[in-house]
Amino acid sequence: KDVPADLNNEFQIVATLERANPSDSIIFKESISLDQLEDQSIVATSSPRRAAQVKLFNPSLEVCPVRGNIHTRIKKLQDDNFDALVIATAALDRLQLNLENVEKLDSSVMLPAATQAIIGIEVARDINLEKLEIIKSINHYETYFIASVERKIIKYLEGDCNSAIALMCKKVKDSVFEMNLRAFDNKSLKVEKIDISFIETELDKFYLEIFNKIEDLKIKELISN
């Protein structure tokens, strides 16, 4: 998710590993859940997407920025003056951090960022063909397809990892995918939603539909705030 949607022409993403759990998790100081956080509790996150969805869930909650790697952020939760911390579930899983007081957030509460929990392999366009085939041999096709779709939409929106955009594509049955998009104005907490199902072989038709909806809802103008 931290790779620019508009790559330098000298590079290309040629493979992805299978997507890990794309959800976000919230870690608390105490043994509670998100809906038990008291009004004016402070939730730490530097992501505009996460901040907007926290405020939409409970407008009385306060959001404060937090920086550093995963271990640093978790230490700050214990040492600093905030009550909860939002982190990607995949980060906790990959670091094998079996923490107490963790709640995995459903996508209805916290929709993830585009390509969250996907590891992509980026190479130079002039890579040796033999090496390229070796790299492609580890590609997970479904994840690669999903990542390509999510990245194309983010590119159309001119978004990046600092944009208040939540976006997830998932396979619901053979050749049928579902796309969920949430775009936020962090000032007014206005949100626009797009939910579309599409068939893999009708990708051009899907792009036309979702791009038209993006224009109709003026989502580019919304996220620019």
N, C-alpha and C positions, 0 to 999 in steps of 0.2 A: 504493500500500500504506500510505501515511502518512495517508490520509484516514479519519477515524473511521467505523467500520461503521454506527454509529447517528447519522445526520446530523441536524442541527437541522432542524425541520420547515419552516423558511423556505427551505431549499435542496434541490436535487435534482441528481443526475448524469444528464445527458441524452444524452451521447455519449462514446465513447472512440476514441482512435486505435488503429491495429492494434498488437497486442502485440509488443514487441521480444523479444529473447532473454531468457527469464525466469530463466536459470540464475545461479548465483553463480560467481565466479572467485576464485582464490587467487593472490596475488602473493608471490613469494619474493625474498629478498636474493640468493640464488644460483640457478644453473641446475639446479634439482631438481624433483621432483614431490611431491605430498602424501604418498605412501607411502614417500618417501625421507627425510622429516623425522625427525631423530633424536629419541629419547625425551627428554622434558622441554623440547623446543623450544617457543617461545612464539608463539602465533597471536593476532593482534589482531582483535578484533571486539567491538562493544557490543551485538550482537544475541543475546538468549537463544536464539533458534532456531538461529542459526549456531553458537553456543558449544556447544549440546547435541549437534549433529551432528558437530562437530569431535571432541568427547570420545568420542562413540560410535564414531567411526572409529578413534581411537587414544586410549584413556584416559590414556596417559602424557603426552600433549601438555598444555601449560599454555595457558590463555586469559586474555588481559588486555584491558581496555576501551580503546577509542580513539575520540576525538571529532574533529570538524572536517569541512570539506568534503572532496571526493575528493582534491584536490591536497594539502591539509594532511595527510591520512592517509598518502598515498604518501610525502610528505617525511618523516613520522615513521617510516615503515618503514626509510628509509635512515639516519635520525639516532638513533632510539631503540633500546632494547634488546629488540626482538622480531624474530622470524625470518620471519614471514609475515603477510599481511593479507588478510582476506576482504572482497570488494566485489561488488556486483551487476554482472554482465556488461554489462547495458544502460547502466550509468553510464559504464563504460569506452568502450563503443561510441559513445554519444552525444557524449562529449567527444573522441572520435577519439584516444584515448590508446593508441598502439601501443607498449606496454611490453614489455620482455624479462621472461623468467621468470614467465610467467602461465599458469595451468592452469585451463581451464573445467571446473567440477565437474559430473559427471553427477548427475541427479536421484536416482539410487540412493544416492549419497553425501551430497548436499546438496539436499534438496527445498526449493524457494523458498517465500517468504512469499506469502500470498494477494494477488493482483493485482500482484505484482512485475512491473516493466517495462511496466505499463499506464499511459498518460496519460489521465486522465478530465477531462471538462469539466463543471464544477459551476456552476449558475446559480441565481438566485432563482426561487422558484416563481411569482412574479407577473411574470416576464419577458414582454416584448412578444412576441406570437405570431409576428410576422414574423421577429424576431431568432431565436426558438427554432427555426424551420424552417431558417434558414440554418445554425445550429450543428448541427442533426441531419443536415444534408446531408453532413457529413464523418464521420459515425459509421461505424465498422467493426463490422458487426452481430455477427459471431462473437465478437470480443473483448468487445463490450458484453454479450453473453449470458454469456460465461465470467466476466466481472467481477461481474455481478449474482449469479451462483451462488456464487462464492467469497465475496463480501461477505455474502450471506445466511447462510452457514454460520459465518463469523467472528462475525457479530452474534449468532447462536444460542449460540455458545461464549462470548460476552461477552469476546472477545479484542480485542487491539489490537496495535500494532507492537512492543510490549514483551513480548508473550506468546510462550512457547516453542511456537509452532504453525507447522507447515509445511503448505501446502495448495496444490494445483494441479489445475485442471480443464483438460483438453485434448480436442480433437476427434480421434477415432481413425478415423472414416469417416462417410459421410453420415448426419447426424442422431444419431450415436452418440458419446457423450462418456465420458471416464473421469475419475473423481475420486480423487485420492490425498491422504490426510490422515495426518500424523504429529504426535502431541502428546507433549510431553516434560515430565518432572519433572527440573528441572535439578539437584536435590540428589542424587537416587538414580540419575539417568540412565535411569529407567524410560521406556519408550516404548510408546505404543499406536498401532496402525496400522489404517486403514480404506481399502480399495480397492474402488470400486464403478463399474461401467459403467451408463450409463442412456441412454434415448432422449429426445431433446429434447422431444417431445410428451408425455412421461410425467413431467414435472418434479415434480408434486405427489407422485407415488408415490416418486420418488427422495428428496425431502426427508423424507418419512415414514420411509423406510428408514434414511437416514443419521442423522437425529435420534434414532431408536430405538437405533442402534448407539452413538451418543455417550453416551446415558444408560446403556446396558448396560455400557459400558466405563468409566463414571464419569470421562469425560475432563475435564469442568469441574473436578472436584475435583483431578485430576492436575495441570492447568496452574496451578491456584491456588497450588501449592507453588513 
